[in-house]
Amino acid sequence: MLKEGAIIPAIAKTIELSTSGKPVPMVITGQVERLVRASGIKTGIVVCSAMGVGAAVICLEGDDTRLGIWTDRLVGVIKETDPEIAAQLLSQLYGQSITLTIDRATLQHDPWQQLVVVDFGTLPRRRLIAIQILGD
């Protein structure tokens, strides 16, 4: 338990991804879990944020083989003809960041959920995901 006025420990890391120019869910669950374990934080939160516009960080249900079924569904909700505008709208709709809790040094999520990044842009690029781990 932190005392009043205590500084909350914070750790900043990044995950680097190479995207294909197609909106394919890229699983980062394992990478985030490893960062949480290595942080030494036992109780707190982790915030994962896509840097730049056009990408979202979300939780999807399913194992790696089933995540592909989400691609058409994720993109199909926006009827915008300009692909760059569509990418920005989709990233805003789904959210460029997600916050999850940490309990007993473990990232809290259901076993069937995957933490994924979806880059809605149409060009391959290097995408950085900022990871902030806060707690005690």
SETI-652559 format. One record per residue: residue in three letters; x, y, z of N, C-alpha, C, O, CB in turn. Coordinates in Angstrom, 2 decimals. Glycine has a CB too. Example, Ala and Ser with C-alpha at 12.3 -4.5 7.8 and 13.67 -1.06 7.14 Angstrom:
# residues 2
   code    n.east   n.north      n.up   ca.east   ca.north     ca.up    c.east   c.north      c.up    o.east   o.north      o.up   cb.east   cb.north     cb.up
    ALA     13.19     -5.69      7.80     12.30      -4.50      7.80     13.20     -3.30      7.80     14.24     -3.32      8.46     11.31      -4.47      9.05
    SER     12.85     -2.25      7.08     13.67      -1.06      7.14     12.90      0.03      7.87     13.41      1.14      8.04     14.08      -0.60      5.72
//
This chain:
# residues 136
   code    n.east   n.north      n.up   ca.east   ca.north     ca.up    c.east   c.north      c.up    o.east   o.north      o.up   cb.east   cb.north     cb.up
    MET      0.83     -1.17      0.00      0.00       0.00      0.00      0.88      1.24      0.00      1.80      1.35      0.81     -0.95      -0.01      1.21
    LEU      0.61      2.17     -0.90      1.37       3.41     -0.96      0.91      4.37      0.13     -0.28      4.46      0.44      1.23       4.07     -2.35
    LYS      1.86      5.07      0.70      1.54       6.09      1.70      1.16      7.38      0.99      1.57      7.63     -0.14      2.74       6.32      2.67
    GLU      0.37      8.19      1.67     -0.04       9.48      1.11      1.20     10.28      0.73      2.14     10.39      1.52     -0.93      10.26      2.11
    GLY      1.18     10.84     -0.47      2.30      11.64     -0.95      3.42     10.82     -1.58      4.39     11.39     -2.08      2.86      12.43      0.17
    ALA      3.30      9.50     -1.57      4.35       8.64     -2.15      4.33      8.75     -3.67      3.29      8.99     -4.27      4.15       7.17     -1.71
    ILE      5.46      8.57     -4.26      5.59       8.58     -5.71      5.23      7.19     -6.22      5.72      6.18     -5.72      7.04       8.98     -6.15
    ILE      4.36      7.14     -7.22      3.97       5.86     -7.82      5.04      5.46     -8.85      5.32      6.23     -9.77      2.55       5.95     -8.49
    PRO      5.63      4.29     -8.70      6.63       3.84     -9.68      6.01      3.74    -11.08      4.88      3.27    -11.25      7.22       2.47     -9.25
    ALA      6.76      4.19    -12.07      6.30       4.12    -13.46      7.46      3.65    -14.33      8.60      4.09    -14.17      5.77       5.50    -13.94
    ILE      7.14      2.78    -15.25      8.14       2.24    -16.17      7.62      2.44    -17.58      6.48      2.10    -17.88      8.43       0.73    -15.89
    ALA      8.45      3.00    -18.44      8.08       3.26    -19.84      8.90      2.37    -20.75     10.13      2.33    -20.66      8.28       4.75    -20.21
    LYS      8.23      1.66    -21.64      8.87       0.79    -22.62      8.17      0.98    -23.96      7.12      1.62    -24.04      8.82      -0.72    -22.17
    THR      8.75      0.44    -25.01      8.08       0.44    -26.32      8.18     -0.95    -26.94      9.12     -1.70    -26.70      8.70       1.51    -27.26
    ILE      7.18     -1.24    -27.74      7.18      -2.44    -28.57      7.19     -1.95    -30.01      6.39     -1.08    -30.37      5.92      -3.38    -28.27
    GLU      8.08     -2.50    -30.82      8.15      -2.11    -32.22      7.57     -3.22    -33.09      7.92     -4.39    -32.95      9.62      -1.80    -32.63
    LEU      6.67     -2.82    -33.99      6.04      -3.76    -34.91      6.26     -3.31    -36.34      6.37     -2.12    -36.62      4.53      -3.89    -34.61
    SER      6.34     -4.26    -37.24      6.36      -3.96    -38.68      5.01     -4.36    -39.25      4.60     -5.52    -39.14      7.54      -4.70    -39.42
    THR      4.31     -3.40    -39.84      2.98      -3.68    -40.36      3.04     -3.94    -41.87      4.02     -3.58    -42.53      2.01      -2.52    -40.05
    SER      1.99     -4.56    -42.39      1.99      -4.99    -43.79      1.22     -4.05    -44.71      1.27     -4.23    -45.93      1.42      -6.36    -43.89
    GLY      0.51     -3.08    -44.18     -0.35      -2.25    -45.01     -1.74     -2.83    -45.14     -2.57     -2.33    -45.90      0.26      -2.06    -46.37
    LYS     -1.99     -3.90    -44.40     -3.31      -4.53    -44.35     -3.73     -4.59    -42.88     -2.87     -4.78    -42.02     -3.31      -5.97    -45.02
    PRO     -5.00     -4.45    -42.58     -5.45      -4.43    -41.18     -5.50     -5.82    -40.54     -6.57     -6.37    -40.31     -6.82      -3.80    -41.09
    VAL     -4.34     -6.36    -40.27     -4.22      -7.69    -39.67     -3.94     -7.54    -38.18     -2.99     -6.84    -37.81     -3.10      -8.54    -40.37
    PRO     -4.73     -8.17    -37.30     -4.45      -8.09    -35.86     -3.09     -8.71    -35.53     -2.81     -9.85    -35.88     -5.57      -8.81    -35.06
    MET     -2.25     -7.93    -34.85     -0.92      -8.39    -34.43     -0.95     -8.56    -32.91     -1.12     -7.59    -32.18      0.21      -7.39    -34.87
    VAL     -0.77     -9.77    -32.45     -0.88     -10.09    -31.02      0.35     -9.57    -30.27      1.49     -9.85    -30.64     -1.03     -11.61    -30.82
    ILE      0.08     -8.80    -29.20      1.17      -8.31    -28.34      1.00     -8.77    -26.89      1.72     -8.31    -26.00      1.24      -6.79    -28.41
    THR      0.05     -9.67    -26.65     -0.24     -10.12    -25.29      1.02    -10.62    -24.58      1.32    -10.18    -23.47     -1.30     -11.23    -25.32
    GLY      1.74    -11.53    -25.20      2.94     -12.10    -24.59      4.01    -11.06    -24.31      4.64    -11.10    -23.25      3.51     -13.18    -25.47
    GLN      4.22    -10.13    -25.24      5.22      -9.09    -25.04      4.87     -8.20    -23.85      5.74     -7.86    -23.04      5.37      -8.24    -26.31
    VAL      3.59     -7.83    -23.74      3.15      -6.98    -22.62      3.25     -7.76    -21.31      3.68     -7.20    -20.30      1.70      -6.48    -22.85
    GLU      2.87     -9.02    -21.31      2.98      -9.84    -20.09      4.43     -9.93    -19.63      4.70     -9.84    -18.43      2.41     -11.25    -20.33
    ARG      5.37    -10.11    -20.56      6.79     -10.18    -20.19      7.28     -8.85    -19.60      8.03     -8.85    -18.63      7.64     -10.55    -21.42
    LEU      6.84     -7.74    -20.19      7.24      -6.42    -19.66      6.68     -6.21    -18.26      7.37     -5.67    -17.39      6.75      -5.30    -20.60
    VAL      5.44     -6.63    -18.03      4.83      -6.50    -16.70      5.62     -7.32    -15.68      5.94     -6.82    -14.60      3.35      -6.94    -16.72
    ARG      5.93     -8.57    -16.01      6.69      -9.43    -15.08      8.07     -8.83    -14.78      8.51     -8.82    -13.63      6.85     -10.85    -15.67
    ALA      8.74     -8.34    -15.82     10.08      -7.79    -15.64     10.08     -6.47    -14.87     11.10     -6.08    -14.31     10.73      -7.58    -17.00
    SER      8.95     -5.78    -14.84      8.87      -4.47    -14.18      8.97     -4.55    -12.67      9.40     -3.59    -12.02      7.58      -3.80    -14.56
    GLY      8.58     -5.68    -12.10      8.55      -5.80    -10.65      7.30     -5.20    -10.02      7.14     -5.25     -8.80      9.76      -5.14    -10.08
    ILE      6.42     -4.63    -10.83      5.16      -4.06    -10.34      4.22     -5.21     -9.99      3.96     -6.08    -10.83      4.51      -3.10    -11.40
    LYS      3.71     -5.22     -8.78      2.82      -6.29     -8.33      1.34     -5.94     -8.52      0.54     -6.80     -8.89      3.08      -6.61     -6.87
    THR      0.99     -4.68     -8.27     -0.39      -4.22     -8.38     -0.38     -2.87     -9.07      0.37     -1.97     -8.69     -1.09      -4.13     -6.98
    GLY     -1.23     -2.71    -10.10     -1.26      -1.43    -10.78     -1.99     -1.52    -12.10     -2.95     -2.27    -12.26      0.14      -0.92    -11.01
    ILE     -1.52     -0.73    -13.06     -2.11      -0.71    -14.39     -1.01     -0.70    -15.44      0.12     -0.31    -15.18     -3.04       0.51    -14.57
    VAL     -1.39     -1.13    -16.63     -0.52      -1.00    -17.79     -1.35     -0.34    -18.89     -2.48     -0.74    -19.17      0.06      -2.41    -18.26
    VAL     -0.76      0.68    -19.50     -1.41       1.40    -20.59     -0.60      1.12    -21.85      0.61      1.33    -21.88     -1.51       2.95    -20.29
    CYS     -1.28      0.66    -22.90     -0.64       0.38    -24.19     -1.22      1.35    -25.21     -2.43      1.38    -25.42     -0.87      -1.13    -24.64
    SER     -0.37      2.16    -25.83     -0.83       3.20    -26.76     -0.10      3.12    -28.08      1.13      3.07    -28.12     -0.65       4.58    -26.14
    ALA     -0.87      3.12    -29.17     -0.28       3.17    -30.51      0.19      4.60    -30.76     -0.58      5.55    -30.61     -1.30       2.71    -31.61
    MET      1.45      4.75    -31.13      1.98       6.08    -31.40      1.71      6.43    -32.85      1.98      5.63    -33.75      3.51       6.15    -31.08
    GLY      1.17      7.60    -33.08      0.77       8.01    -34.42     -0.67      7.61    -34.67     -1.25      6.82    -33.93      1.69       7.39    -35.47
    VAL     -1.24      8.17    -35.73     -2.64       7.88    -36.05     -2.76      6.69    -36.98     -1.81      6.34    -37.68     -3.31       9.10    -36.66
    GLY     -3.93      6.09    -36.99     -4.19       5.00    -37.94     -4.11      3.60    -37.36     -4.33      2.63    -38.08     -3.25       5.10    -39.05
    ALA     -3.79      3.48    -36.07     -3.71       2.15    -35.45     -4.51      2.14    -34.16     -4.72      3.18    -33.53     -2.23       1.76    -35.17
    ALA     -4.97      0.95    -33.78     -5.73       0.78    -32.55     -5.10     -0.34    -31.73     -4.51     -1.27    -32.27     -7.22       0.46    -32.85
    VAL     -5.25     -0.24    -30.41     -4.83      -1.30    -29.49     -6.11     -1.76    -28.80     -6.75     -0.99    -28.09     -3.73      -0.79    -28.44
    ILE     -6.46     -3.02    -29.00     -7.74      -3.53    -28.51     -7.59     -4.97    -28.01     -6.59     -5.63    -28.28     -8.81      -3.47    -29.62
    CYS     -8.60     -5.44    -27.28     -8.69      -6.85    -26.88     -9.67     -7.54    -27.81    -10.78     -7.06    -28.01     -9.12      -7.00    -25.38
    LEU     -9.26     -8.65    -28.37    -10.14      -9.47    -29.20    -10.20    -10.87    -28.61     -9.25    -11.34    -27.99     -9.65      -9.50    -30.67
    GLU    -11.32    -11.51    -28.82    -11.48     -12.88    -28.34    -11.03    -13.85    -29.41    -11.34    -13.67    -30.59    -12.95     -13.15    -27.93
    GLY    -10.30    -14.87    -29.01     -9.89     -15.92    -29.94     -8.41    -16.19    -29.89     -7.61    -15.35    -29.45    -10.29     -15.56    -31.34
    ASP     -8.05    -17.38    -30.34     -6.62     -17.70    -30.42     -6.06    -17.12    -31.71     -6.79    -16.55    -32.52     -6.39     -19.25    -30.36
    ASP     -4.76    -17.28    -31.90     -4.09     -16.67    -33.06     -4.72    -17.08    -34.39     -4.74    -16.28    -35.32     -2.63     -17.06    -33.06
    THR     -5.24    -18.28    -34.48     -5.79     -18.76    -35.75     -7.15    -18.14    -36.05     -7.56    -18.10    -37.21     -5.90     -20.28    -35.74
    ARG     -7.85    -17.67    -35.03     -9.19     -17.11    -35.23     -9.21    -15.58    -35.34    -10.24    -15.01    -35.72    -10.08     -17.53    -34.10
    LEU     -8.11    -14.93    -35.03     -8.12     -13.46    -35.03     -8.36    -12.87    -36.41     -8.88    -11.76    -36.52     -6.82     -12.94    -34.48
    GLY     -7.99    -13.58    -37.45     -8.18     -13.09    -38.81     -9.63    -12.84    -39.17     -9.90    -12.02    -40.05     -7.60     -14.05    -39.77
    ILE    -10.57    -13.51    -38.53    -11.98     -13.29    -38.86    -12.44    -11.89    -38.50    -13.47    -11.42    -38.99    -12.85     -14.32    -38.15
    TRP    -11.69    -11.21    -37.64    -12.07      -9.88    -37.22    -11.74     -8.82    -38.26    -12.35     -7.75    -38.26    -11.38      -9.54    -35.92
    THR    -10.80     -9.08    -39.15    -10.31      -8.05    -40.06    -11.43     -7.39    -40.86    -11.57     -6.17    -40.81     -9.30      -8.64    -41.00
    ASP    -12.21     -8.17    -41.58    -13.29      -7.58    -42.39    -14.32     -6.88    -41.52    -14.85     -5.84    -41.90    -13.97      -8.66    -43.23
    ARG    -14.60     -7.45    -40.38    -15.59      -6.85    -39.48    -15.11     -5.51    -38.93    -15.89     -4.56    -38.83    -15.92      -7.81    -38.33
    LEU    -13.83     -5.43    -38.56    -13.30      -4.18    -38.02    -13.32     -3.07    -39.06    -13.71     -1.94    -38.76    -11.88      -4.39    -37.51
    VAL    -12.91     -3.39    -40.27    -12.82      -2.39    -41.32    -14.19     -2.03    -41.89    -14.41     -0.90    -42.32    -11.91      -2.88    -42.44
    GLY    -15.12     -2.98    -41.88    -16.42      -2.79    -42.53    -17.34     -1.79    -41.88    -18.37     -1.46    -42.45    -17.11      -4.06    -42.59
    VAL    -17.01     -1.29    -40.70    -17.92      -0.36    -40.02    -17.82      1.06    -40.55    -18.72      1.87    -40.29    -17.64      -0.37    -38.55
    ILE    -16.76      1.40    -41.26    -16.58       2.74    -41.82    -16.74      2.68    -43.33    -16.09      1.87    -43.99    -15.19       3.33    -41.42
    LYS    -17.58      3.53    -43.86    -17.81       3.59    -45.31    -17.16      4.85    -45.88    -17.84      5.71    -46.43    -19.34       3.56    -45.64
    GLU    -15.85      4.94    -45.74    -15.09       6.09    -46.23    -14.22      5.63    -47.38    -13.54      4.61    -47.29    -14.22       6.72    -45.10
    THR    -14.24      6.40    -48.49    -13.48       5.99    -49.68    -12.01      6.37    -49.61    -11.18      5.71    -50.24    -14.10       6.60    -50.90
    ASP    -11.66      7.41    -48.88    -10.25       7.80    -48.73     -9.62      6.91    -47.67    -10.00      6.98    -46.50    -10.12       9.32    -48.35
    PRO     -8.64      6.06    -48.05     -8.09       5.09    -47.10     -7.40      5.72    -45.89     -7.43      5.14    -44.80     -7.12       4.20    -47.80
    GLU     -6.77      6.87    -46.06     -6.09       7.50    -44.93     -7.10      8.07    -43.93     -6.90      7.96    -42.72     -5.16       8.61    -45.42
    ILE     -8.17      8.67    -44.43     -9.23       9.16    -43.54     -9.89      7.97    -42.85    -10.16      8.03    -41.65    -10.29       9.99    -44.32
    ALA    -10.15      6.90    -43.58    -10.75       5.70    -42.99     -9.86      5.15    -41.88    -10.37      4.76    -40.83    -10.98       4.62    -44.07
    ALA     -8.54      5.10    -42.10     -7.61       4.58    -41.08     -7.68      5.42    -39.81     -7.69      4.88    -38.70     -6.17       4.57    -41.63
    GLN     -7.73      6.74    -39.97     -7.80       7.60    -38.79     -9.13      7.45    -38.07     -9.17      7.42    -36.84     -7.59       9.06    -39.20
    LEU    -10.22      7.36    -38.82    -11.53       7.17    -38.20    -11.60      5.84    -37.44    -12.12      5.78    -36.32    -12.64       7.22    -39.27
    LEU    -11.08      4.78    -38.06    -11.11       3.47    -37.40    -10.27      3.45    -36.13    -10.68      2.87    -35.13    -10.61       2.41    -38.35
    SER     -9.10      4.09    -36.17     -8.26       4.10    -34.97     -8.94      4.89    -33.84     -8.81      4.54    -32.67     -6.87       4.70    -35.28
    GLN     -9.66      5.94    -34.19    -10.40       6.69    -33.17    -11.60      5.91    -32.65    -11.90      5.94    -31.45    -10.86       8.04    -33.74
    LEU    -12.27      5.21    -33.54    -13.43       4.42    -33.14    -13.04      3.29    -32.17    -13.70      3.10    -31.15    -14.12       3.83    -34.39
    TYR    -12.00      2.56    -32.49    -11.59       1.42    -31.68    -10.68      1.81    -30.52    -10.60      1.10    -29.52    -10.90       0.40    -32.53
    GLY    -10.00      2.94    -30.65     -9.16       3.44    -29.56     -7.69      3.19    -29.79     -7.28      2.07    -30.08     -9.57       2.80    -28.26
    GLN     -6.91      4.25    -29.66     -5.47       4.13    -29.85     -4.76      3.59    -28.63     -3.56      3.32    -28.67     -4.89       5.48    -30.22
    SER     -5.50      3.43    -27.51     -4.87       2.89    -26.31     -5.86      2.04    -25.52     -7.07      2.12    -25.71     -4.33       4.03    -25.43
    ILE     -5.29      1.23    -24.65     -6.09       0.39    -23.77     -5.37      0.33    -22.42     -4.15      0.34    -22.35     -6.31      -1.06    -24.37
    THR     -6.16      0.27    -21.36     -5.62       0.16    -20.01     -6.09     -1.15    -19.41     -7.29     -1.46    -19.41     -6.06       1.37    -19.12
    LEU     -5.15     -1.92    -18.88     -5.45      -3.19    -18.22     -4.87     -3.15    -16.81     -3.91     -2.43    -16.55     -4.90      -4.40    -19.02
    THR     -5.46     -3.93    -15.93     -4.97      -3.97    -14.55     -3.91     -5.05    -14.37     -3.82     -6.01    -15.14     -6.14      -4.21    -13.58
    ILE     -3.11     -4.85    -13.33     -2.08      -5.80    -12.93     -2.41     -6.22    -11.50     -2.62     -5.38    -10.63     -0.63      -5.18    -13.04
    ASP     -2.44     -7.51    -11.27     -2.65      -8.05     -9.93     -1.68     -9.21     -9.71     -1.59    -10.10    -10.55     -4.13      -8.51     -9.72
    ARG     -0.97     -9.20     -8.60      0.04     -10.21     -8.30      1.04    -10.37     -9.45      1.41    -11.49     -9.83     -0.63     -11.56     -8.01
    ALA      1.46     -9.23    -10.00      2.45      -9.17    -11.09      1.97     -9.85    -12.37      2.79    -10.27    -13.20      3.76      -9.81    -10.64
    THR      0.65     -9.97    -12.53      0.08     -10.64    -13.70     -0.90     -9.71    -14.41     -1.75     -9.09    -13.77     -0.62     -11.94    -13.29
    LEU     -0.77     -9.63    -15.70     -1.72      -8.86    -16.52     -3.09     -9.52    -16.44     -3.21    -10.72    -16.66     -1.23      -8.77    -18.01
    GLN     -4.11     -8.75    -16.11     -5.44      -9.30    -15.90     -6.28     -9.26    -17.19     -6.63     -8.18    -17.68     -6.16      -8.54    -14.79
    HIS     -6.58    -10.43    -17.72     -7.45     -10.58    -18.88     -7.93    -12.03    -18.90     -7.31    -12.92    -18.31     -6.72     -10.19    -20.23
    ASP     -9.05    -12.26    -19.59     -9.54     -13.63    -19.69     -8.61    -14.45    -20.57     -7.97    -13.90    -21.47    -10.98     -13.66    -20.25
    PRO     -8.53    -15.75    -20.34     -7.59     -16.59    -21.10     -7.83    -16.57    -22.61     -6.89    -16.78    -23.38     -7.67     -18.01    -20.61
    TRP     -9.04    -16.34    -23.05     -9.33     -16.36    -24.48     -9.17    -14.99    -25.14     -9.33    -14.87    -26.35    -10.74     -16.87    -24.71
    GLN     -8.84    -13.97    -24.34     -8.65     -12.63    -24.91     -7.20    -12.44    -25.34     -6.27    -12.91    -24.68     -9.05     -11.55    -23.89
    GLN     -7.04    -11.74    -26.44     -5.72     -11.39    -26.94     -5.63     -9.87    -27.03     -6.56     -9.21    -27.49     -5.45     -12.05    -28.33
    LEU     -4.53     -9.33    -26.59     -4.24      -7.91    -26.74     -3.60     -7.75    -28.11     -2.56     -8.34    -28.39     -3.30      -7.36    -25.58
    VAL     -4.23     -6.96    -28.98     -3.75      -6.85    -30.36     -3.63     -5.40    -30.80     -4.29     -4.51    -30.28     -4.68      -7.61    -31.30
    VAL     -2.76     -5.21    -31.78     -2.63      -3.93    -32.48     -3.14     -4.17    -33.90     -2.77     -5.15    -34.55     -1.13      -3.40    -32.47
    VAL     -3.99     -3.26    -34.37     -4.44      -3.31    -35.75     -4.06     -1.98    -36.39     -4.52     -0.92    -35.95     -6.00      -3.57    -35.85
    ASP     -3.21     -2.03    -37.42     -2.84      -0.83    -38.16     -3.76     -0.75    -39.37     -3.72     -1.60    -40.26     -1.31      -0.85    -38.60
    PHE     -4.60      0.28    -39.40     -5.57       0.43    -40.48     -5.00      1.17    -41.68     -5.71      1.35    -42.67     -6.78       1.15    -39.97
    GLY     -3.75      1.60    -41.63     -3.11       2.28    -42.75     -2.92      1.35    -43.93     -2.98      0.13    -43.79     -1.77       2.86    -42.33
    THR     -2.70      1.94    -45.08     -2.58       1.14    -46.31     -1.14      0.92    -46.74     -0.89      0.27    -47.76     -3.33       1.82    -47.43
    LEU     -0.18      1.44    -45.99      1.23       1.27    -46.33      1.95      0.50    -45.23      1.66      0.69    -44.05      1.91       2.63    -46.56
    PRO      2.90     -0.37    -45.60      3.71      -1.02    -44.57      4.51      0.05    -43.82      4.97      1.02    -44.42      4.68      -2.08    -45.20
    ARG      4.66     -0.13    -42.53      5.40       0.85    -41.74      5.89      0.22    -40.44      5.49     -0.88    -40.05      4.54       2.08    -41.44
    ARG      6.76      0.96    -39.79      7.23       0.61    -38.46      6.28      1.30    -37.48      6.11      2.52    -37.54      8.74       1.03    -38.23
    ARG      5.69      0.54    -36.60      4.71       1.09    -35.65      5.24      0.89    -34.24      5.61     -0.23    -33.86      3.30       0.43    -35.83
    LEU      5.27      1.95    -33.46      5.70       1.86    -32.06      4.48      1.87    -31.15      3.55      2.64    -31.35      6.66       3.02    -31.70
    ILE      4.52      0.99    -30.16      3.48       0.93    -29.15      4.13      1.32    -27.82      5.04      0.64    -27.35      2.82      -0.51    -29.07
    ALA      3.65      2.41    -27.23      4.17       2.86    -25.94      3.51      2.05    -24.83      2.29      1.89    -24.81      3.92       4.39    -25.74
    ILE      4.32      1.56    -23.93      3.83       0.77    -22.79      4.21      1.52    -21.51      5.39      1.76    -21.25      4.43      -0.70    -22.80
    GLN      3.20      1.88    -20.71      3.42       2.53    -19.43      2.93      1.58    -18.34      1.76      1.17    -18.35      2.69       3.92    -19.35
    ILE      3.79      1.24    -17.41      3.43       0.34    -16.31      3.53      1.16    -15.02      4.59      1.69    -14.70      4.35      -0.94    -16.26
    LEU      2.41      1.24    -14.30      2.36       2.05    -13.08      1.81      1.21    -11.94      0.90      0.41    -12.13      1.49       3.30    -13.29
    GLY      2.36      1.39    -10.76      1.85       0.65     -9.61      2.90      0.50     -8.53      3.88      1.24     -8.47      1.36      -0.72    -10.04
    ASP      2.67     -0.48     -7.67      3.63      -0.73     -6.60      3.90     -2.21     -6.44      4.69     -2.60     -5.58      3.12      -0.15     -5.28
//
